[in-house]
Amino acid sequence: MVRSQTPGPAGADQSLGDLVALAAKDVSQLVRYEIDLAKAELRGDMRRVTRAGALGGIAGFVGCLLLVMLCFAYAYGLVAAGIWAWAAFLIVAGTLGLLGAAAVGIAALGLRRVSGLSRTRQTLNEDMAVLRRDNSHPEITAREPG
């Protein structure tokens, strides 16, 4: 006799083996869905990080060229204001240090937008609650005889 892949409705005619096979199939399908969700989230995060990195590289290159020109203008402006040349270039170097620290702070704030698999974590917690038959889960409490 040929049996179907999916056991029929739960009843007295289903064996324990059929029920275990159905549960194992459902759990493996759930794991595959969770892995697919994690991959999709990681792809989205990687696109955002790659785009931010490429744009940051372009902006950094242009900014370096601009910064060199502005630094010379700044230093020679200080010299024209009556400051010794060596002191003027030290002042420019200190200003550059502050500018670099501000850029690192802005970059760190931009990377906080990475989601870190938040949806995957949420659905995984929900799935684990279903598997544990947690009484706080609304679908489980509705199915349990009481």
C-alpha positions in Angstrom: 0.0 0.0 0.0 1.3 3.5 -0.9 1.3 6.1 1.9 1.3 9.8 1.4 4.3 12.0 2.3 2.3 14.0 4.9 0.3 12.1 7.5 -3.4 12.8 7.7 -5.2 14.6 10.5 -4.4 13.6 14.0 -6.5 10.8 15.2 -6.4 7.2 16.4 -5.3 5.9 13.0 -1.9 7.7 13.1 1.1 5.9 14.5 3.6 7.5 16.8 6.2 7.2 14.0 4.0 9.2 11.7 3.6 12.0 14.3 7.3 12.0 15.0 8.1 12.2 11.2 5.7 15.1 10.8 7.2 16.9 13.7 10.8 16.3 12.5 9.8 17.6 9.0 8.1 20.7 10.5 11.2 21.5 12.7 13.6 21.0 9.8 11.5 23.3 7.6 11.4 25.9 10.4 15.2 25.8 10.7 15.5 26.3 6.9 13.2 29.3 7.1 15.2 30.8 9.9 18.4 30.3 8.0 16.9 31.9 4.9 15.7 34.9 7.0 19.2 35.3 8.5 20.8 35.2 5.1 18.4 37.8 3.8 19.1 40.1 6.8 22.9 39.6 6.4 22.7 40.5 2.7 20.8 43.7 3.5 23.3 44.6 6.2 26.3 43.9 3.9 24.8 46.1 1.2 24.5 49.0 3.6 28.0 48.5 5.0 29.5 48.1 1.5 27.8 51.2 0.3 28.8 53.2 3.3 32.4 52.0 2.9 32.6 52.9 -0.8 31.1 56.4 -0.2 33.3 56.9 2.7 36.4 56.0 0.6 35.4 58.5 -2.1 34.6 61.2 0.4 37.9 60.5 2.2 40.0 60.9 -0.9 38.3 64.1 -1.9 38.5 65.3 1.6 42.2 64.6 1.8 42.9 66.7 -1.3 40.8 69.5 0.0 42.3 69.2 3.5 45.8 69.6 2.2 45.0 72.8 0.4 43.1 74.2 3.4 45.9 73.3 5.7 48.5 75.2 3.8 46.1 78.2 3.5 45.4 78.0 7.3 49.1 77.7 8.2 50.2 80.6 5.9 47.3 82.6 7.2 48.5 82.2 10.8 52.1 83.1 9.6 50.6 86.3 8.0 48.9 87.0 11.3 52.3 87.2 13.0 52.6 83.6 14.5 56.0 81.8 14.0 55.9 79.4 11.1 56.6 76.3 13.2 53.9 77.3 15.7 51.4 77.9 12.9 52.0 74.4 11.5 51.6 72.9 15.0 48.3 74.6 15.4 47.2 73.2 12.0 48.3 69.7 13.1 46.3 70.0 16.3 43.2 71.2 14.4 43.6 68.1 12.1 43.7 65.8 15.1 40.4 67.2 16.4 38.9 66.9 13.0 40.0 63.3 12.7 38.5 62.4 16.1 35.1 64.0 15.1 35.1 61.9 11.8 35.7 58.7 13.8 32.8 59.6 16.1 30.5 60.2 13.1 31.5 56.9 11.5 30.8 55.0 14.7 27.3 56.5 14.9 26.6 55.5 11.3 27.5 51.8 11.9 24.9 51.6 14.8 22.2 51.3 12.1 23.2 47.7 11.4 20.3 45.6 12.5 22.3 42.6 13.9 19.7 40.0 12.8 17.0 41.4 15.0 14.0 39.9 13.1 15.7 36.5 13.0 16.3 36.6 16.8 12.7 37.6 17.4 11.2 34.8 15.2 13.6 32.3 16.6 12.5 33.1 20.1 8.9 32.7 19.0 9.6 29.4 17.4 11.4 28.1 20.5 8.4 29.1 22.6 6.2 27.0 20.3 8.5 24.1 20.5 8.7 24.3 24.3 4.9 24.6 24.5 5.2 27.8 26.5 1.9 28.6 28.1 2.4 32.3 27.5 2.2 31.8 23.7 -1.4 32.6 22.6 -1.7 29.9 19.9 -0.7 27.2 22.2 -3.0 28.1 25.0 -5.9 28.2 22.6 -5.1 24.6 21.4 -4.5 23.0 24.8 -7.5 21.3 26.4 -8.3 23.0 29.6 
